[in-house]
Amino acid sequence: MLINLDRLKSEDINSRVHKVRAVIFADKTHIYVTNMDSSYNIPGGRVEAGEKLEDALVRELKEELGIRVFKKEIKYIGNYVFWHKDFPGEKGAVNRENKIDLFYVSSPKEVYLERVKLTNYEKHYHFRLMKCTYEEIDALLKEKNENVYKKFTDVELKTLIENFRKEEKIC
């Protein structure tokens, strides 16, 4: 599914990133949400060159949440491609393609913060983990703040959660 709110053309894209993300319940009503300077998303991160999607997801969840996820607990939900105009970066704004493969982890998980291994990037943006209901996620999306990434992560978080909720009944 392509989400292209800025009506970019393929030739406009000059930066590409591939990520994996997972909806993980902390309990029956709360989902883990990441917070980096009030820019919100669901846990996950970049796929490294040559890495299988499931392996990238297991690695990212171990790094960010300190949890061990087994491949048998992972259900693939779908692929979402976001084309973002003027995405901020180290070398200035780019037209970014964020390709995200979304998964669902089938059993609730308890986070072990002492096992978390954050990257320098995550530390720089004050990475925090939150437990949120769907209603709390809706409220986060309505927040106003100065974070330049928030308008991009809001589109991603909203899309991923909406599409997961459509699939949730069959998970």
DSSP file (Angstrom, degrees, kcal/mol; ACC not computed):
  #  RESIDUE AA STRUCTURE BP1 BP2  ACC     N-H-->O    O-->H-N    N-H-->O    O-->H-N    TCO  KAPPA ALPHA  PHI   PSI    X-CA   Y-CA   Z-CA
    1    1 A M              0   0    0      0, 0.0    80,-3.2     0, 0.0     2,-0.5   0.000 360.0 360.0 360.0 127.1    0.0    0.0    0.0
    2    2 A L  E     -a   81   0A   0     78,-0.2     2,-0.6    80,-0.1    80,-0.2  -0.850 360.0-166.2 -98.7 126.4    1.4    3.4   -1.0
    3    3 A I  E     +a   82   0A   0     78,-3.5    80,-2.5    -2,-0.5     2,-0.2  -0.955  19.3 161.9-111.0 112.5    0.7    6.4    1.2
    4    4 A N    >   +     0   0    0     -2,-0.6     3,-1.6    78,-0.2    80,-0.1  -0.612   6.4 162.1-135.7  69.5    1.6    9.5   -0.8
    5    5 A L  T 3  S+     0   0    0     78,-0.3    -1,-0.1     1,-0.3    79,-0.1   0.753  78.4  53.3 -65.8 -24.7   -0.1   12.5    0.8
    6    6 A D  T 3  S-     0   0    0     77,-0.6    -1,-0.3    -3,-0.1    78,-0.1   0.396 107.3-124.3 -92.2   3.3    2.2   15.0   -1.0
    7    7 A R    <   +     0   0    0     -3,-1.6    -2,-0.1     1,-0.1     2,-0.1   0.882  46.0 175.2  55.8  43.7    1.5   13.5   -4.4
    8    8 A L        -     0   0    0     75,-0.2     2,-0.3     1,-0.1    -1,-0.1  -0.385  24.8-130.6 -73.6 156.8    5.2   12.8   -5.2
    9    9 A K    >>  -     0   0    0     -2,-0.1     3,-1.9     1,-0.1     4,-0.7  -0.722  26.8-107.2-102.2 159.5    6.3   11.0   -8.3
   10   10 A S  G >4 S+     0   0    0      1,-0.3     3,-1.2    -2,-0.3    -1,-0.1   0.874 120.6  55.7 -53.2 -41.4    8.7    8.1   -8.3
   11   11 A E  G 34 S+     0   0    0      1,-0.2    -1,-0.3     3,-0.0    -3,-0.0   0.644  97.5  65.5 -70.4 -12.7   11.4   10.3   -9.7
   12   12 A D  G <4 S+     0   0    0     -3,-1.9     2,-0.4     2,-0.0    83,-0.3   0.721  79.0  97.0 -77.8 -22.1   11.0   12.7   -6.8
   13   13 A I    <<  +     0   0    0     -3,-1.2    83,-0.2    -4,-0.7     3,-0.1  -0.545  38.2 161.3 -75.1 124.5   12.2   10.1   -4.3
   14   14 A N        +     0   0    0     81,-2.1     2,-0.3    -2,-0.4    82,-0.2   0.216  60.6  49.1-128.4  13.9   15.9   10.6   -3.4
   15   15 A S  E     -b   96   0A   0     80,-1.2    82,-2.9     2,-0.0     2,-0.4  -0.958  61.7-170.5-152.1 134.9   16.2    8.7   -0.1
   16   16 A R  E     +b   97   0A   0     -2,-0.3     2,-0.4    80,-0.2    82,-0.2  -0.989   6.2 176.5-132.8 137.2   15.0    5.2    0.8
   17   17 A V  E     -b   98   0A   0     80,-2.7    82,-3.0    -2,-0.4     2,-0.5  -0.999  15.0-153.0-136.8 138.5   14.8    3.4    4.1
   18   18 A H  E     +b   99   0A   0     -2,-0.4    29,-2.8    29,-0.3     2,-0.3  -0.957  23.7 173.1-113.6 127.0   13.3   -0.1    4.8
   19   19 A K  E     -bC 100  46A   0     80,-3.5    82,-2.4    -2,-0.5     2,-0.4  -0.879  24.7-145.2-130.4 160.2   12.0   -0.8    8.3
   20   20 A V  E     -bC 101  45A   0     25,-2.7    25,-1.8    -2,-0.3     2,-0.3  -0.961  20.5-179.7-120.2 144.9   10.1   -3.4   10.2
   21   21 A R  E     -bC 102  44A   0     80,-2.2    82,-2.3    -2,-0.4     2,-0.4  -0.976   8.8-155.5-141.9 154.2    7.6   -2.6   13.0
   22   22 A A  E     -b  103   0A   0     21,-2.3     2,-0.6    -2,-0.3    82,-0.2  -0.995  17.3-136.0-138.3 136.5    5.4   -4.7   15.3
   23   23 A V  E     +b  104   0A   0     80,-2.5    82,-2.4    -2,-0.4     2,-0.4  -0.798  35.0 178.1 -82.2 121.9    2.3   -4.3   17.2
   24   24 A I  E     -b  105   0A   0     -2,-0.6     8,-2.5     8,-0.3     2,-0.4  -0.992  21.1-141.2-132.2 125.2    2.9   -5.8   20.6
   25   25 A F  B     -E   31   0B   0     80,-0.5    84,-1.8    -2,-0.4     6,-0.3  -0.688   8.6-165.2 -85.8 136.6    0.5   -5.9   23.4
   26   26 A A  S    S-     0   0    0      4,-3.3     2,-0.2    -2,-0.4    -1,-0.2   0.771  81.5 -21.9 -83.2 -32.0    1.8   -5.3   26.9
   27   27 A D  S    S-     0   0    0      3,-1.1    -1,-0.2    -3,-0.1    82,-0.1  -0.786  98.0 -59.6-155.7-163.7   -1.5   -6.7   28.3
   28   28 A K  S    S+     0   0    0     -2,-0.2     3,-0.0     1,-0.2    -3,-0.0   0.744 131.7  20.7 -65.2 -23.8   -5.1   -7.1   26.9
   29   29 A T  S    S+     0   0    0      1,-0.1     2,-0.5   104,-0.0   105,-0.3   0.520 106.8  80.7-123.9  -8.1   -5.6   -3.3   26.2
   30   30 A H        -     0   0    0    103,-0.1    -4,-3.3   104,-0.1    -3,-1.1  -0.895  52.0-164.3-115.4 131.9   -2.2   -1.6   26.0
   31   31 A I  E     -EF  25 132B   0    101,-3.5   101,-2.9    -2,-0.5     2,-0.3  -0.829  29.9-109.7-105.5 144.8    0.1   -1.6   23.0
   32   32 A Y  E     - F   0 131B   0     -8,-2.5     2,-0.4    -2,-0.3    -8,-0.3  -0.598  38.4-176.9 -74.0 134.5    3.8   -0.6   23.2
   33   33 A V  E     - F   0 130B   0     97,-2.5    97,-3.0    -2,-0.3     2,-0.3  -0.995  19.1-134.0-131.6 137.0    4.5    2.8   21.6
   34   34 A T  E     -GF  41 129B   0      7,-3.3     7,-1.6    -2,-0.4     2,-0.4  -0.674  15.1-161.1 -90.7 148.6    7.9    4.4   21.2
   35   35 A N  E     +GF  40 128B   0     93,-2.7    93,-2.2    -2,-0.3     2,-0.5  -0.980  13.1 175.4-132.4 117.6    8.4    8.0   22.0
   36   36 A M  E    S- F   0 127B   0      3,-2.3     3,-0.5    -2,-0.4    90,-0.2  -0.887  83.1 -34.6-123.9  98.7   11.4   10.0   20.7
   37   37 A D  S    S-     0   0    0     88,-0.5   110,-0.1    89,-0.5   113,-0.1   0.912 123.7 -47.5  52.6  47.3   11.0   13.6   21.7
   38   38 A S  S    S+     0   0    0      1,-0.2     2,-0.5   108,-0.1    -1,-0.2   0.749 111.0 122.5  65.0  28.1    7.2   13.4   21.3
   39   39 A S        -     0   0    0     -3,-0.5    -3,-2.3   114,-0.0     2,-0.3  -0.993  50.9-155.6-113.5 120.5    7.4   11.7   17.9
   40   40 A Y  E     +G   35   0B   0     -2,-0.5   117,-0.3    -5,-0.2     2,-0.3  -0.704  26.7 140.7-110.2 148.7    5.5    8.4   18.3
   41   41 A N  E     -G   34   0B   0     -7,-1.6    -7,-3.3    -2,-0.3     3,-0.1  -0.946  49.2 -88.6-161.3 179.0    5.6    5.1   16.5
   42   42 A I        -     0   0    0     -2,-0.3    -9,-0.2    -9,-0.2   -19,-0.1  -0.722  62.0 -78.5 -96.9 156.3    5.4    1.4   17.2
   43   43 A P  S    S+     0   0    0      0, 0.0   -21,-2.3     0, 0.0     2,-0.3  -0.094  82.9  80.6 -58.0 147.6    8.5   -0.6   18.0
   44   44 A G  E     -C   21   0A   0    -23,-0.2     2,-0.3    16,-0.2   -23,-0.2  -0.942  44.2-163.0 151.1-166.9   10.9   -1.6   15.2
   45   45 A G  E     -C   20   0A   0    -25,-1.8   -25,-2.7    -2,-0.3    15,-0.1  -0.970  38.1 -21.1 177.2-164.8   13.7   -0.2   13.1
   46   46 A R  E     -C   19   0A   0     -2,-0.3     2,-0.5   -27,-0.2   -27,-0.3  -0.287  47.8-129.1 -71.6 145.5   15.8   -0.5   10.0
   47   47 A V        -     0   0    0    -29,-2.8   -29,-0.3    -2,-0.0     2,-0.1  -0.824  28.6-134.2 -88.3 127.0   16.4   -3.7    8.0
   48   48 A E    >   -     0   0    0     -2,-0.5     3,-2.3     4,-0.1     8,-0.1  -0.468  37.7 -76.1 -81.9 156.9   20.1   -4.2    7.5
   49   49 A A  T 3  S+     0   0    0      1,-0.3    -1,-0.1    -2,-0.1     3,-0.1  -0.251 118.2   5.5 -54.2 129.0   21.5   -5.1    4.1
   50   50 A G  T 3  S+     0   0    0      1,-0.3     2,-0.3    -3,-0.1    -1,-0.3   0.459  97.9 135.6  77.7   1.6   20.9   -8.8    3.4
   51   51 A E    <   -     0   0    0     -3,-2.3    -1,-0.3     1,-0.1     2,-0.2  -0.639  55.9-123.1 -87.4 138.1   18.8   -9.3    6.5
   52   52 A K     >  -     0   0    0     -2,-0.3     4,-2.5     1,-0.1     5,-0.2  -0.491  24.5-118.2 -73.7 149.3   15.5  -11.2    6.5
   53   53 A L  H  > S+     0   0    0      1,-0.2     4,-2.4     2,-0.2     5,-0.2   0.911 113.2  48.3 -57.4 -47.4   12.5   -9.3    7.7
   54   54 A E  H  > S+     0   0    0      1,-0.2     4,-2.5     2,-0.2    -1,-0.2   0.888 111.7  50.5 -63.1 -38.6   11.8  -11.6   10.6
   55   55 A D  H  > S+     0   0    0      2,-0.2     4,-2.3     1,-0.2    -1,-0.2   0.899 110.0  50.2 -65.6 -40.3   15.4  -11.5   11.7
   56   56 A A  H  X S+     0   0    0     -4,-2.5     4,-2.8     2,-0.2    -2,-0.2   0.914 111.5  48.9 -62.8 -42.5   15.4   -7.7   11.6
   57   57 A L  H  X S+     0   0    0     -4,-2.4     4,-2.6     2,-0.2     5,-0.3   0.935 110.7  48.8 -64.5 -46.7   12.3   -7.6   13.7
   58   58 A V  H  X S+     0   0    0     -4,-2.5     4,-1.7     1,-0.2    -1,-0.2   0.917 114.7  46.9 -58.7 -44.2   13.6  -10.0   16.3
   59   59 A R  H  X S+     0   0    0     -4,-2.3     4,-2.4     2,-0.2    -2,-0.2   0.939 112.7  48.0 -63.6 -48.9   16.9   -8.0   16.5
   60   60 A E  H  X S+     0   0    0     -4,-2.8     4,-3.1     1,-0.2     5,-0.3   0.893 111.5  49.8 -62.2 -41.0   15.1   -4.6   16.8
   61   61 A L  H  X>S+     0   0    0     -4,-2.6     4,-1.9     1,-0.2     6,-1.3   0.849 110.8  50.1 -69.1 -32.6   12.7   -5.8   19.4
   62   62 A K  H  X5S+     0   0    0     -4,-1.7     4,-0.9    -5,-0.3    -2,-0.2   0.917 115.6  43.5 -67.5 -42.5   15.5   -7.2   21.5
   63   63 A E  H  <5S+     0   0    0     -4,-2.4    54,-2.5    53,-0.2    -2,-0.2   0.938 123.9  33.0 -68.1 -47.8   17.4   -3.9   21.2
   64   64 A E  H  <5S+     0   0    0     -4,-3.1    -3,-0.2    52,-0.2    -2,-0.2   0.821 135.8  20.1 -82.7 -32.7   14.5   -1.6   21.8
   65   65 A L  H  <5S-     0   0    0     -4,-1.9    47,-1.6    -5,-0.3    -3,-0.2   0.553  91.0-126.6-115.6 -12.8   12.4   -3.6   24.3
   66   66 A G     << +     0   0    0     -4,-0.9     2,-0.3    -5,-0.6    -4,-0.2   0.757  66.3 132.0  70.8  23.1   14.8   -6.1   25.7
   67   67 A I        -     0   0    0     -6,-1.3     2,-0.6    -9,-0.1    -1,-0.3  -0.744  56.0-132.6-109.5 156.8   12.4   -8.9   24.8
   68   68 A R        -     0   0    0     -2,-0.3     2,-0.4    -3,-0.1    -9,-0.1  -0.938  24.1-171.9-107.5 121.8   13.0  -12.2   23.0
   69   69 A V        -     0   0    0     -2,-0.6     2,-0.3   -11,-0.2    -7,-0.1  -0.936  12.5-143.9-114.3 135.0   10.5  -12.9   20.3
   70   70 A F    >   -     0   0    0     -2,-0.4     3,-2.3     1,-0.1     4,-0.3  -0.748  21.6-121.8 -97.7 146.3   10.3  -16.2   18.5
   71   71 A K  G >  S+     0   0    0     -2,-0.3     3,-1.5     1,-0.3    -1,-0.1   0.814 111.8  63.2 -57.3 -31.5    9.5  -16.4   14.8
   72   72 A K  G 3  S+     0   0    0      1,-0.3    -1,-0.3     3,-0.0    34,-0.0   0.683  99.9  55.4 -67.8 -15.6    6.4  -18.6   15.6
   73   73 A E  G <  S+     0   0    0     -3,-2.3    33,-3.2    32,-0.1     2,-0.5   0.476  91.6  92.6 -90.6  -4.5    4.9  -15.7   17.5
   74   74 A I  E <   - D   0 105A   0     -3,-1.5     2,-0.5    -4,-0.3    31,-0.2  -0.788  52.1-172.9-100.7 129.2    5.2  -13.3   14.5
   75   75 A K  E     - D   0 104A   0     29,-2.7    29,-2.3    -2,-0.5     2,-0.3  -0.983  23.5-129.5-119.5 128.3    2.4  -12.8   12.1
   76   76 A Y  E     + D   0 103A   0     -2,-0.5    27,-0.2    27,-0.2     3,-0.1  -0.597  26.0 177.2 -75.7 130.9    2.9  -10.7    8.9
   77   77 A I  E     -     0   0A   0     25,-3.0     2,-0.3    -2,-0.3    26,-0.2   0.825  48.9 -74.4-100.6 -47.3    0.3   -8.0    8.5
   78   78 A G  E     - D   0 102A   0     24,-1.5    24,-3.2     2,-0.0     2,-0.4  -0.960  37.7 -81.9 166.5 175.9    1.5   -6.2    5.4
   79   79 A N  E     - D   0 101A   0     -2,-0.3     2,-0.4    22,-0.2    22,-0.2  -0.911  34.2-173.6-111.6 132.1    3.8   -3.8    3.5
   80   80 A Y  E     - D   0 100A   0     20,-3.1    20,-3.6    -2,-0.4     2,-0.5  -0.990   7.0-161.8-128.5 131.6    3.3    0.0    3.7
   81   81 A V  E     -aD   2  99A   0    -80,-3.2   -78,-3.5    -2,-0.4     2,-0.5  -0.965   6.3-166.2-117.9 122.2    5.2    2.5    1.6
   82   82 A F  E     -aD   3  98A   0     16,-2.5    16,-2.8    -2,-0.5     2,-0.7  -0.930   6.2-159.9-109.9 124.3    5.2    6.1    2.8
   83   83 A W  E     - D   0  97A   0    -80,-2.5   -77,-0.6    -2,-0.5     2,-0.5  -0.925  15.7-170.8-103.4 115.6    6.5    8.9    0.4
   84   84 A H  E >   - D   0  96A   0     12,-3.1    12,-2.0    -2,-0.7     3,-0.6  -0.918  13.9-141.9-112.4 126.1    7.3   11.9    2.5
   85   85 A K  E 3  S+     0   0A   0     -2,-0.5    10,-0.2     1,-0.2   -72,-0.0  -0.682  82.9   4.0 -84.4 137.3    8.2   15.3    1.0
   86   86 A D  E 3  S-     0   0A   0     -2,-0.3    -1,-0.2     1,-0.2     9,-0.2   0.874  79.5-176.7  58.1  43.5   10.9   17.4    2.7
   87   87 A F  E <   - D   0  94A   0      7,-3.2     7,-2.3    -3,-0.6    -1,-0.2  -0.578  29.6-115.6 -69.9 127.2   11.8   14.7    5.3
   88   88 A P        +     0   0    0      0, 0.0     2,-0.3     0, 0.0     5,-0.2  -0.381  47.0 158.3 -71.0 142.2   14.5   16.2    7.6
   89   89 A G    >   -     0   0    0     -2,-0.1     3,-1.5     1,-0.0     4,-0.0  -0.906  55.9 -88.0-150.4 178.4   17.9   14.6    7.6
   90   90 A E  T 3  S+     0   0    0     -2,-0.3     3,-0.1     1,-0.3    -1,-0.0   0.828 127.0  41.6 -61.7 -32.6   21.5   15.2    8.4
   91   91 A K  T 3  S-     0   0    0      1,-0.4    -1,-0.3    -3,-0.0     2,-0.2   0.106 127.6 -86.1-103.9  21.7   22.2   16.6    4.9
   92   92 A G  S <  S-     0   0    0     -3,-1.5    -1,-0.4     2,-0.0     2,-0.1  -0.451  73.6 -24.8 102.3-178.7   19.0   18.6    4.7
   93   93 A A        +     0   0    0     -5,-0.2     2,-0.3    -2,-0.2    -7,-0.1  -0.417  61.4 178.9 -72.7 141.5   15.5   17.8    3.6
   94   94 A V  E     - D   0  87A   0     -7,-2.3    -7,-3.2    -2,-0.1     2,-0.9  -0.875  39.3-107.7-132.3 165.2   14.9   14.9    1.2
   95   95 A N  E     -     0   0A   0     -2,-0.3   -81,-2.1   -83,-0.3   -80,-1.2  -0.881  52.0-160.0 -95.4 106.2   12.0   13.2   -0.4
   96   96 A R  E     -bD  15  84A   0    -12,-2.0   -12,-3.1    -2,-0.9     2,-0.6  -0.698  22.9-154.6-102.6 135.8   12.0   10.0    1.6
   97   97 A E  E     -bD  16  83A   0    -82,-2.9   -80,-2.7    -2,-0.3     2,-0.7  -0.944  12.3-169.3-101.0 116.7   10.5    6.6    0.9
   98   98 A N  E     -bD  17  82A   0    -16,-2.8   -16,-2.5    -2,-0.6     2,-0.6  -0.914   4.5-166.7-105.0 105.1    9.9    4.8    4.2
   99   99 A K  E     -bD  18  81A   0    -82,-3.0   -80,-3.5    -2,-0.7     2,-0.5  -0.832  10.2-173.1 -93.0 123.8    9.0    1.2    3.4
  100  100 A I  E     -bD  19  80A   0    -20,-3.6   -20,-3.1    -2,-0.6     2,-0.6  -0.972  18.7-158.5-126.7 125.2    7.6   -0.5    6.4
  101  101 A D  E     -bD  20  79A   0    -82,-2.4   -80,-2.2    -2,-0.5     2,-0.4  -0.906  22.6-148.6 -97.9 123.0    6.7   -4.2    6.9
  102  102 A L  E     +bD  21  78A   0    -24,-3.2   -25,-3.0    -2,-0.6   -24,-1.5  -0.767  18.7 178.0-100.8 135.4    4.2   -4.5    9.7
  103  103 A F  E     -bD  22  76A   0    -82,-2.3   -80,-2.5    -2,-0.4     2,-0.4  -0.819  21.0-139.2-126.5 166.4    4.0   -7.5   12.0
  104  104 A Y  E     -bD  23  75A   0    -29,-2.3   -29,-2.7    -2,-0.3     2,-0.6  -0.997  11.8-143.9-125.7 132.7    2.0   -8.6   15.0
  105  105 A V  E     -bD  24  74A   0    -82,-2.4   -80,-0.5    -2,-0.4   -31,-0.2  -0.892  15.5-148.2 -97.8 120.4    3.5  -10.4   17.9
  106  106 A S  S    S+     0   0    0    -33,-3.2    -1,-0.1    -2,-0.6   -32,-0.1   0.626  72.4  52.7 -73.2 -17.5    0.9  -12.9   19.1
  107  107 A S  S    S-     0   0    0    -34,-0.2   -82,-0.1    -3,-0.0   -34,-0.0  -0.957  89.8-105.4-122.7 140.4    1.6  -13.0   22.8
  108  108 A P        -     0   0    0      0, 0.0     2,-0.4     0, 0.0   -82,-0.2  -0.221  39.8-150.4 -56.8 149.0    1.8  -10.1   25.3
  109  109 A K        -     0   0    0    -84,-1.8     2,-0.5   -82,-0.1   -42,-0.0  -0.940  12.1-138.7-127.7 145.1    5.3   -9.3   26.3
  110  110 A E        -     0   0    0     -2,-0.4     2,-0.2   -44,-0.1   -84,-0.0  -0.899  29.0-130.1 -99.5 130.5    6.9   -7.9   29.4
  111  111 A V        -     0   0    0     -2,-0.5     2,-0.6   -44,-0.1   -45,-0.2  -0.557   9.8-154.3 -82.9 142.2    9.7   -5.4   28.7
  112  112 A Y    >   -     0   0    0    -47,-1.6     3,-2.1    -2,-0.2     4,-0.4  -0.847   9.1-174.1-116.4  91.5   13.1   -5.7   30.4
  113  113 A L  G >  S+     0   0    0     -2,-0.6     3,-1.1     1,-0.3    -1,-0.1   0.781  80.6  64.5 -60.5 -28.7   14.6   -2.2   30.3
  114  114 A E  G 3  S+     0   0    0      1,-0.2    -1,-0.3    -3,-0.1   -48,-0.1   0.698 103.0  50.2 -68.3 -16.5   17.9   -3.4   31.7
  115  115 A R  G <  S+     0   0    0     -3,-2.1   -49,-0.3   -50,-0.2    -1,-0.2   0.488  83.5 117.1 -96.1  -5.5   18.4   -5.4   28.5
  116  116 A V    <   -     0   0    0     -3,-1.1     2,-0.5    -4,-0.4   -52,-0.2  -0.417  45.0-166.9 -69.6 135.6   17.6   -2.5   26.2
  117  117 A K        -     0   0    0    -54,-2.5     2,-0.2   -55,-0.2   -52,-0.1  -0.843  11.9-166.3-125.3  92.4   20.5   -1.5   23.9
  118  118 A L        -     0   0    0     -2,-0.5     2,-0.1     1,-0.1   -54,-0.1  -0.475  17.3-122.5 -81.1 148.5   19.7    1.9   22.3
  119  119 A T     >  -     0   0    0     -2,-0.2     4,-2.4     1,-0.1     5,-0.2  -0.364  30.4-106.3 -77.1 166.1   21.5    3.4   19.4
  120  120 A N  H  > S+     0   0    0      1,-0.2     4,-2.7     2,-0.2     5,-0.1   0.870 123.4  55.8 -60.4 -36.0   23.2    6.8   19.7
  121  121 A Y  H  > S+     0   0    0      2,-0.2     4,-1.7     1,-0.2    -1,-0.2   0.935 108.7  45.8 -61.0 -47.8   20.4    8.1   17.5
  122  122 A E  H  4>S+     0   0    0      1,-0.2     5,-2.4     2,-0.2    -2,-0.2   0.885 113.8  49.2 -64.4 -39.3   17.7    6.8   19.9
  123  123 A K  H ><5S+     0   0    0     -4,-2.4     3,-1.7     3,-0.2    -2,-0.2   0.916 107.8  54.6 -64.7 -42.5   19.6    8.1   22.9
  124  124 A H  H 3<5S+     0   0    0     -4,-2.7    -1,-0.2     1,-0.3    -2,-0.2   0.868 111.4  44.4 -59.3 -38.1   20.0   11.5   21.2
  125  125 A Y  T 3<5S-     0   0    0     -4,-1.7   -88,-0.5    -5,-0.1    -1,-0.3   0.126 116.7-112.9 -97.4  20.5   16.2   11.8   20.8
  126  126 A H  T < 5 -     0   0    0     -3,-1.7   -89,-0.5   -90,-0.2    -3,-0.2   0.895  36.2-148.3  55.5  51.4   15.4   10.5   24.3
  127  127 A F  E   < +F   36   0B   0     -5,-2.4     2,-0.3   -91,-0.2   -91,-0.2  -0.235  23.8 173.5 -51.9 129.4   13.8    7.2   23.4
  128  128 A R  E     -F   35   0B   0    -93,-2.2   -93,-2.7     2,-0.0     2,-0.4  -0.971  25.4-134.4-135.8 152.8   11.1    6.1   25.8
  129  129 A L  E     -F   34   0B   0     -2,-0.3     2,-0.3   -95,-0.2   -95,-0.2  -0.911  24.4-173.9-109.3 136.7    8.7    3.2   25.7
  130  130 A M  E     -F   33   0B   0    -97,-3.0   -97,-2.5    -2,-0.4     2,-0.5  -0.881  22.7-136.8-126.0 156.9    5.1    3.8   26.5
  131  131 A K  E     +F   32   0B   0     -2,-0.3     2,-0.4   -99,-0.2   -99,-0.2  -0.980  36.0 175.8-111.8 123.1    2.0    1.5   27.0
  132  132 A C  E     -F   31   0B   0   -101,-2.9  -101,-3.5    -2,-0.5     2,-0.1  -0.956  28.5-137.8-133.2 145.7   -1.0    3.0   25.3
  133  133 A T     >  -     0   0    0     -2,-0.4     4,-2.1  -103,-0.2     5,-0.2  -0.439  43.4-100.6 -82.3 170.5   -4.6    2.1   24.6
  134  134 A Y  H  > S+     0   0    0   -105,-0.3     4,-2.2     1,-0.2     5,-0.1   0.894 126.3  52.8 -59.8 -38.6   -6.1    2.9   21.2
  135  135 A E  H  > S+     0   0    0      1,-0.2     4,-1.8     2,-0.2    -1,-0.2   0.889 107.8  50.2 -65.3 -39.3   -7.7    5.9   22.6
  136  136 A E  H  > S+     0   0    0      2,-0.2     4,-2.1     1,-0.2    -1,-0.2   0.866 108.3  53.2 -67.2 -35.9   -4.4    7.1   24.1
  137  137 A I  H  X S+     0   0    0     -4,-2.1     4,-2.0     2,-0.2    -2,-0.2   0.922 106.5  52.9 -63.7 -43.3   -2.7    6.7   20.7
  138  138 A D  H  X S+     0   0    0     -4,-2.2     4,-0.8     1,-0.2    -2,-0.2   0.900 109.1  49.9 -56.9 -41.0   -5.5    8.8   19.1
  139  139 A A  H >X S+     0   0    0     -4,-1.8     4,-0.7     1,-0.2     3,-0.7   0.885 107.1  54.0 -66.6 -39.0   -4.7   11.5   21.7
  140  140 A L  H >< S+     0   0    0     -4,-2.1     3,-0.9     1,-0.2    -1,-0.2   0.885 104.9  55.2 -61.1 -38.2   -0.9   11.3   20.9
  141  141 A L  H 3< S+     0   0    0     -4,-2.0    -1,-0.2     1,-0.2    -2,-0.2   0.739 106.3  51.5 -67.9 -22.4   -1.7   11.9   17.3
  142  142 A K  H << S+     0   0    0     -4,-0.8    -1,-0.2    -3,-0.7    -2,-0.2   0.575  85.2 113.3 -90.3 -10.9   -3.6   15.1   18.1
  143  143 A E    <<  -     0   0    0     -3,-0.9     2,-0.5    -4,-0.7    -3,-0.0  -0.272  58.5-143.4 -60.9 146.2   -0.7   16.6   20.2
  144  144 A K        +     0   0    0      2,-0.0     2,-0.3     6,-0.0    -2,-0.1  -0.943  35.3 142.1-108.8 134.0    1.0   19.7   18.9
  145  145 A N        -     0   0    0     -2,-0.5  -107,-0.0     2,-0.1     5,-0.0  -0.960  57.6-104.3-159.6 177.0    4.7   20.1   19.3
  146  146 A E        +     0   0    0     -2,-0.3     2,-0.3     4,-0.0  -108,-0.1   0.435  69.2 126.7 -89.6  -1.4    7.9   21.3   17.7
  147  147 A N    >   -     0   0    0      1,-0.2     3,-0.9  -110,-0.1     4,-0.5  -0.429  51.5-151.1 -64.6 122.0    9.4   17.9   16.7
  148  148 A V  T 3  S+     0   0    0     -2,-0.3     4,-0.2     1,-0.2     3,-0.2   0.695  93.7  52.8 -69.5 -18.9   10.1   18.1   13.0
  149  149 A Y  T >> S+     0   0    0      1,-0.2     4,-2.6     2,-0.1     3,-1.1   0.681  86.0  85.5 -87.0 -18.9    9.6   14.3   12.6
  150  150 A K  H <> S+     0   0    0     -3,-0.9     4,-2.8     1,-0.3     5,-0.2   0.854  83.7  55.0 -57.4 -41.3    6.2   14.2   14.2
  151  151 A K  H 3> S+     0   0    0     -4,-0.5     4,-0.9     1,-0.2    -1,-0.3   0.831 114.3  42.8 -63.6 -28.2    4.1   15.0   11.1
  152  152 A F  H <> S+     0   0    0     -3,-1.1     4,-1.8    -4,-0.2    -2,-0.2   0.908 115.8  45.4 -81.1 -45.6    5.8   12.1    9.4
  153  153 A T  H  X S+     0   0    0     -4,-2.6     4,-3.3     1,-0.2     5,-0.3   0.826 107.5  60.2 -69.4 -29.3    5.6    9.6   12.2
  154  154 A D  H  X S+     0   0    0     -4,-2.8     4,-2.6    -5,-0.3     5,-0.3   0.931 105.4  47.6 -61.2 -45.0    2.0   10.6   12.9
  155  155 A V  H  X S+     0   0    0     -4,-0.9     4,-2.1    -5,-0.2    -1,-0.2   0.918 115.7  45.6 -61.5 -43.3    1.0    9.5    9.4
  156  156 A E  H  X S+     0   0    0     -4,-1.8     4,-2.9     2,-0.2     5,-0.2   0.949 114.2  46.4 -66.5 -49.5    2.9    6.2    9.8
  157  157 A L  H  X S+     0   0    0     -4,-3.3     4,-2.6  -117,-0.3     5,-0.3   0.930 114.0  48.1 -60.2 -47.0    1.5    5.4   13.2
  158  158 A K  H  X S+     0   0    0     -4,-2.6     4,-2.5    -5,-0.3    -1,-0.2   0.931 114.7  45.7 -59.8 -47.1   -2.1    6.2   12.3
  159  159 A T  H  X S+     0   0    0     -4,-2.1     4,-2.4    -5,-0.3     5,-0.2   0.926 114.4  47.3 -63.2 -46.7   -1.9    4.1    9.1
  160  160 A L  H  X S+     0   0    0     -4,-2.9     4,-2.3     2,-0.2    -2,-0.2   0.920 114.9  45.1 -65.0 -44.1   -0.2    1.2   10.8
  161  161 A I  H  X S+     0   0    0     -4,-2.6     4,-2.6    -5,-0.2    -1,-0.2   0.921 113.0  50.8 -66.4 -43.7   -2.6    1.1   13.7
  162  162 A E  H  X S+     0   0    0     -4,-2.5     4,-1.3    -5,-0.3    -2,-0.2   0.919 113.9  44.6 -59.5 -43.4   -5.7    1.5   11.5
  163  163 A N  H  X S+     0   0    0     -4,-2.4     4,-1.3    -5,-0.2    -1,-0.2   0.866 112.0  52.0 -72.5 -35.0   -4.6   -1.3    9.3
  164  164 A F  H  X S+     0   0    0     -4,-2.3     4,-2.0    -5,-0.2     3,-0.4   0.928 106.1  54.9 -63.0 -43.5   -3.7   -3.6   12.2
  165  165 A R  H  < S+     0   0    0     -4,-2.6     4,-0.5     1,-0.3    -1,-0.2   0.832 105.0  53.4 -61.7 -31.9   -7.1   -3.0   13.8
  166  166 A K  H  < S+     0   0    0     -4,-1.3     3,-0.3     1,-0.2    -1,-0.3   0.864 117.2  38.0 -67.1 -35.1   -8.7   -4.2   10.5
  167  167 A E  H >X S+     0   0    0     -4,-1.3     3,-1.9    -3,-0.4     4,-0.9   0.646  92.8  90.4 -87.2 -17.5   -6.6   -7.4   10.7
  168  168 A E  G >< S+     0   0    0     -4,-2.0     3,-0.6     1,-0.3    -1,-0.2   0.808  78.5  61.4 -54.7 -36.2   -6.9   -7.8   14.5
  169  169 A K  G 34 S+     0   0    0     -4,-0.5    -1,-0.3    -3,-0.3    -2,-0.1   0.801 109.6  41.3 -63.8 -28.7  -10.0   -9.9   14.3
  170  170 A I  G <4        0   0    0     -3,-1.9    -1,-0.2     1,-0.2    -2,-0.2   0.542 360.0 360.0 -97.1  -7.2   -8.2  -12.6   12.3
  171  171 A C    <<        0   0    0     -4,-0.9    -1,-0.2    -3,-0.6    -2,-0.2   0.485 360.0 360.0 -75.9 360.0   -5.0  -12.4   14.4
